[in-house]
Amino acid sequence: MPDSFCGTWDMVSNANMEGYMVALGIGDTTRKIALKLKLKKVIEVQGERYTIQTLSTFRKYIVSFKVGQTFEESTKGLDSRRCQSLVEWEGRRLVCEQTGEKRNRGWAHWIEDDKLHLELYCEGQVCQQVFKRIQ
């Protein structure tokens, strides 16, 4: 992961989060709460292990992985499913494919114009989030 990914990031925009959450099967009440949250991302690297924390006042989600190695991921804090995940570099994008109950599920992170972009996708729904670095 390039050093430019590492740091603390605050969300500045969040497009189609509701559609993405519906595709995941997240209930109405949780969706309503989640749509009001401003997320923070903390991205760290230690050796070959990468850790991405997604933090809010409501929940937190932490994923830790090595690029190129398949791992079992528990999405507790999101939709509480288990899936097999594989994170790889595709050009300057860090891309994760998640195989499990939901089809065509995953995410991609990349830096553009000094902002961290995140695209989350599941079963045809795409959520696009943008974060600015605060640290």
C-alpha positions as CSV (number, residue, x, y, z in Angstrom):
1,M,0.0,0.0,0.0
2,P,1.5,3.3,-0.9
3,D,2.2,5.5,2.1
4,S,-0.4,8.0,0.8
5,F,-3.2,5.6,1.8
6,C,-2.0,5.5,5.4
7,G,-3.5,7.9,7.9
8,T,-6.8,9.1,9.3
9,W,-9.6,10.2,6.9
10,D,-12.9,11.9,7.5
11,M,-15.9,11.3,5.1
12,V,-16.9,14.2,3.0
13,S,-19.4,12.5,0.7
14,N,-21.5,9.4,0.6
15,A,-23.5,8.5,-2.6
16,N,-26.0,5.6,-2.8
17,M,-25.3,4.2,0.7
18,E,-29.0,3.3,1.1
19,G,-29.1,1.2,-2.1
20,Y,-25.9,-0.6,-1.1
21,M,-27.3,-1.4,2.4
22,V,-30.6,-2.6,0.9
23,A,-28.6,-5.0,-1.4
24,L,-26.8,-6.3,1.8
25,G,-30.2,-6.9,3.4
26,I,-29.6,-4.4,6.2
27,G,-32.9,-3.5,8.0
28,D,-34.7,-0.2,7.9
29,T,-33.8,1.1,11.4
30,T,-30.1,0.4,11.0
31,R,-30.1,2.0,7.6
32,K,-31.7,5.2,8.9
33,I,-29.1,5.4,11.6
34,A,-26.2,4.6,9.3
35,L,-27.2,7.3,6.8
36,K,-26.8,10.0,9.4
37,L,-23.3,8.9,10.4
38,K,-20.0,10.6,9.3
39,L,-17.5,7.9,9.0
40,K,-13.8,8.0,9.8
41,K,-11.2,5.7,8.2
42,V,-7.9,4.8,9.8
43,I,-5.5,3.0,7.4
44,E,-2.3,1.4,8.7
45,V,0.4,-0.9,7.5
46,Q,2.8,-3.0,9.6
47,G,5.1,-5.2,7.6
48,E,2.9,-7.0,5.1
49,R,-0.3,-6.6,7.1
50,Y,-2.8,-3.9,6.3
51,T,-5.5,-2.7,8.6
52,I,-8.5,-0.6,7.6
53,Q,-10.7,0.7,10.4
54,T,-14.1,2.2,9.6
55,L,-15.2,4.1,12.7
56,S,-18.4,5.9,13.7
57,T,-20.3,6.8,16.9
58,F,-22.6,3.8,16.2
59,R,-20.3,1.0,15.2
60,K,-16.8,0.2,14.1
61,Y,-15.5,-2.3,11.5
62,I,-11.9,-3.5,11.2
63,V,-10.5,-5.6,8.5
64,S,-6.9,-6.8,8.5
65,F,-5.3,-8.6,5.5
66,K,-2.2,-9.3,3.5
67,V,-2.5,-8.4,-0.2
68,G,-2.7,-11.5,-2.4
69,Q,-3.8,-13.9,0.3
70,T,-7.4,-15.1,0.6
71,F,-8.8,-14.8,4.1
72,E,-12.1,-15.5,5.9
73,E,-13.8,-12.2,6.7
74,S,-16.6,-11.7,9.2
75,T,-18.6,-8.6,8.4
76,K,-19.9,-8.2,11.9
77,G,-20.7,-4.5,12.4
78,L,-22.0,-4.4,8.8
79,D,-24.3,-7.2,7.7
80,S,-22.9,-10.0,9.9
81,R,-22.0,-12.4,7.2
82,R,-18.9,-14.6,6.6
83,C,-17.2,-14.5,3.2
84,Q,-13.9,-15.4,1.6
85,S,-12.0,-12.2,0.7
86,L,-9.1,-11.5,-1.6
87,V,-7.4,-8.0,-1.7
88,E,-5.2,-7.2,-4.6
89,W,-3.6,-4.2,-6.3
90,E,-5.2,-3.3,-9.7
91,G,-3.1,-0.5,-10.9
92,R,-3.3,2.2,-8.2
93,R,-6.5,0.8,-6.7
94,L,-6.6,-1.6,-3.7
95,V,-9.5,-3.9,-4.7
96,C,-11.3,-6.6,-2.6
97,E,-13.5,-9.3,-4.0
98,Q,-15.8,-10.9,-1.4
99,T,-17.2,-14.4,-2.2
100,G,-20.2,-15.6,-0.1
101,E,-24.0,-15.3,0.2
102,K,-24.1,-12.0,-1.8
103,R,-23.1,-11.9,-5.5
104,N,-20.7,-9.4,-7.0
105,R,-19.6,-8.0,-3.6
106,G,-16.5,-6.1,-2.8
107,W,-14.8,-2.7,-2.6
108,A,-12.0,-0.6,-4.1
109,H,-9.9,2.2,-2.5
110,W,-7.8,4.7,-4.4
111,I,-6.3,8.2,-4.0
112,E,-7.4,11.0,-6.4
113,D,-6.9,14.7,-5.9
114,D,-5.5,14.1,-2.4
115,K,-8.7,12.4,-1.4
116,L,-9.4,8.8,-0.5
117,H,-12.1,7.3,-2.7
118,L,-14.0,4.1,-1.7
119,E,-16.4,2.3,-4.0
120,L,-18.5,-0.4,-2.3
121,Y,-20.5,-2.7,-4.4
122,C,-23.0,-5.6,-4.0
123,E,-25.5,-7.2,-6.3
124,G,-25.5,-4.2,-8.8
125,Q,-25.6,-1.5,-6.2
126,V,-22.6,0.9,-5.9
127,C,-21.9,3.3,-3.0
128,Q,-19.3,5.9,-3.6
129,Q,-17.6,7.5,-0.6
130,V,-14.9,10.2,-0.5
131,F,-12.7,11.0,2.5
132,K,-10.2,13.9,3.2
133,R,-7.1,13.3,5.2
134,I,-7.0,14.8,8.7
135,Q,-3.8,13.1,9.9
